[in-house]
């Protein structure tokens, strides 16, 4: 997982070492329309309640599930 721009740049340099099937499985698990809708609701509720966005959600690494 990437938490900074530098980590994203480093990860991009190693993209060829990733298993495309594992990446797809991770995306299919964590970014369904149901998951994304729930995340929008969570963000809107936090904005309404606190005036700021909540922290990002934690997902398992690709292939972990």
ABEGO torsion letter per residue (X at the ends): XBABAAAAAAAAAAAAABBAAAAAAAAAAAABAAAAAAAAAAAAAAAAAAGBBBBBBBBBBBGAX
